[in-house]
Amino acid sequence: MSADPTQTLAFDTSCHLFGNDGCGFDTVAPGLHSFLFKPLFGDADSNVYFNKTMLLALLGSIIVIGFFWAAFAKPKVVPGKLQMVAEAGYDFVRRGVVYETIGKKEGEKYVPLVVSLFFFIWMMNLWSIIPIAQFPVTAIISYPAALAAIVYILWVSLTFKRHGFVGAFKNFTGYDKSLGAVLPLSMTIELFSNLLVRPFTHAVRLFANMFAGHTLLLLFTVASWYMLNGVGIAYSGVSFVMVLVMTAFELFIQAVQAYVFVLLTCSFIQGALAESH
């Protein structure tokens, strides 16, 4: 049995639930410790280190950049397979998200940003089902928070640039003098919602979905092995089927969460550019 009980399920493959070794789900189940990684190099105590999630984020960035670079480095009038796939993905985000939300005239300049966000997030999510990696980078809150912060800064700066200080204040507070006596309360709620709740939920929505999805995948995957003993073989088979089902479901959720994130991003930008009423 592993010396560290929090690492039992992650590293001790000799344990089985129905064995006589005293370890398995009756000892420690997958939990928050499954999302903690030791530094590949550097010092964790000084907070200067490089770990697995950072490596996956770096590799994911290189893959996304490399894919589009290879697809569009020498574009052809009659596109090859790689260029065709890249154009389809780019056009989907441009027309299906940016144009539909912001409009073609105003939205064109934001297409590169939104396309980059979509494919970067999607790649970070996809690591969850890729062998060896098997971890969604966005299940670590700092990554969605950083992406949401970029969108937040862009949204706030665009609002002030387009409407000025007074106009931006009205935009953030939902100022409407027809509300009468409840206007101060309404403005306070809107200001709190727009400037604090919006960026928070923007990040947490992505994080929470990927965190929960990875936890379920981890739970059923580990259970498939730990119940593979004695009477538990039948349970192990059911658990393995759930691994396949959850993997397919995660493929869908990974794309949806990337889509939702950029859709909300475009919604924020559209709100910043909209004329005041």
N, C-alpha and C positions, 0 to 999 in steps of 0.2 A: 504493500500500500504506500502511496506517495506520502512523503513527510509533511507536505503542506496540504491539508484537506481541501482547501479552495481550488487546488489544481488537480484533484483526483480525476474528475471526468475529462479534463483536457489532456492529461498525459498518461494516466495509469490505465492501460488497455487490458490488464489482467483481471479487472473487476467485472463481475456479473451480478445482476440483481438477485438471482436465485442460487448463487454460489455460496460457498462456505467461507469466503475470505473476508466477510464483514464489510464490504464496500459496495458502492453502487448508488442508486437513487435514494436508498435508505440513509445514505450518509450526506451527500451533497448533490444538489441538482444544478443545472445550468442557471447562472445568475449574472449579476453585474461583473463578477470577476472574469467572465468570458469576454468582456469588452476591454480588458486591460492587457496591454502588451509591454513586455520589457523592451528597453531601448536596444536597437541593433548596434548602436554605438553612441557614446555620449554619457552624460550623468543625469539620471532622473531627479536626483535630489536638488540639483542646481537648475532644473528645468531647461537644460541645454542638451538636447538629445535628438536622435532620429529613430523612429520606430516603424513598425509594419504599416500602420495607416498612412504615415507620411510617405513611405515608399510607394504604396499603392496609389496615392494621390498624384505623386510625381510620374509614375508609370502611366496612369490614366491620362494625364495631361499630354504626355509624349505620344500616346496612342491616338488621341483625338487630333492633335496637331499633325501627326504623321499621316493619318488617314486623309485628311482634307488637303494636305500638301501633295500627297501622291495623286489624289484625284484631280486637283486643279492646277498642278504645276505646269502641265502642257495640255490645256483643254482642247478638245476637238469638237468640230461642228457635229459630227456623228459620234456621240460619246461611247466610250468603252463601258464595260460592266462596272468598274470602280467609280468612274465619273458619273455614271447613271445613278448609282446608289447614293452617292454624295449629293448630287443635284436633287434627287427625290427628297432626301432628308432636309436639305437646306430649304427647298421650296415648301415643304410641309410646315416648317416653323415660320417661314416668311409669310406665306399666304394664310395658313390655317390659324396662326396665333397672332402675329404682329399686325398684319393688314386687317384681320377681323376685329381686333381689339382697338388698335390705335388709329388705323386708317393708312392707306398707302402713302399719301403725301407726307404726313407727320411721322409715320412709323419707319420709313425706309432707312433713316440714319441709325435706328436702333436695332436693325436686323442682325448685324454682326454680333452685338452683345447678347441678344436673346438666343441666337443660334449657339454661341459659345457656351452659355449657361446650360442650355438644354442638353447638349451632347456631353458636356463635362459631368453634369449631375447624373445623367443616364449611365455613363461609364463608371462613375463612383458607386452607383447602385449595383451595377452588373457584377462587380467583384464578388458579391455575395454568393453567386452560384458558379464561379470559376474555380476549378480545382486548384489546390495549394493556397490560393489567396483566400477564398471562402470567407470574406468579410466585407460588408458594405461600408465604405468610408463615411458615408453620410449618417451612419448610426452613432458616430461620435459628434456630439452637439456643436463642437467648435467649428466644424466645416460648414454645416448649414447656417450657423450664426454668422460666419464670415461672408458667405454669399448673400445672405439677407441684409447684412450691413452695407454691402456694395449697392444693392438695390435701394436701400433706405436713403443713403447719401445722395444717390442720383435723383430719387424722387423728391426729396426735400429741396435740393438745390435747383431742380427744374421748376418747382412750384414758386420759389422766390424769384427766380429769373423771369418767369413768364408773367407773374402777377404783382411783383413788388411785395413789400413787407405787409401792407394792409390787405392786399388781395390774397396773399398766402395765408394770413391769419384767418381770413374769412373762409378760405378753402379748407383749412385744417379744422376749423370749429363748426363748419356747416352753418355759418351765420345766415339767419332768415328772420328778419324783423317781424314777419307776420306771426311768429310764434308767441309774441307778446311777453307775458310774465314768466313763461317757462324758458325763455331764450337763454338766460344765464346758465341754467341747469343743463339745457341741451348743448350749449357750447362747451361746457366743462366736460361733459361725457364724450362728445365728439373729439375734443382735443386729446383727451386721455386715450380714446380708442385709436385715433389715427397715428399719434406720435409714439405711443408705447405698446399698445396691444397688437396693432397691425404687424410691425416688424417681428415681434415676439412669436406670434402665431405663424408668420411666414416661415420662420426657421424651424419651429417646433413641429409643424405639420409634416415636413419632410423627415426630420429626425425621428419622430415618434413612429411613423409608419415603417421606416427601415429598421429601427431598433426592435420593434415588435415582430416584424417579419423574420429577422435574423434569429431572434430568440426562439421562435417556433421551429424554424428549420433546425437550429442547434438541438433543441429539445428532442425532436423526433429522430434526428440522425444519431445522436448519442444513445437514445433509447433503443434504437434498432440493434445496436451492438450490446448494450448492457443487459438486455432481456434475452439475448441469444444463448440461452442455457436452460436445459431441462424443460419444464412446462412453459417457460417463458418464450420458447421458439415461436409459438402461435402468435403471441403478443408482438414479438419482434417483426413478424411478417406484416402485421397490420400497421405497425409503426413505419416500416419501410415504404409501404404504399402511401402513407401520409407524407413521407419525404418527397416522393415523386409528385404528389398532388400539390404540396406546398411550394415545390420548386417551380412548377408550371404557373402557379398563382403569383409567385414572387416575380416571375418574368413580366407578367402583366402589370403588377403594382409598381415595379421599378420604372417602367416607361410612363405610367400614369403620374407618378409623383414628380418626375422630371417635367412632364407636360403641365401639371398644376402649378409648379413653382414658376415657370416662365409665363404662364397665363396670368397669374397674380402680378408678376413683374410688369407685364404690359398693362394690366388694369391700373396699377399705381401710376405708371407713366402717363396713361391716358387721362387719369384724374388730375395730374399735374399740369397737363397741357390744355385741359378743357377750359373754355371761357367761363368767367365768373357770372353768376346770375344774381 
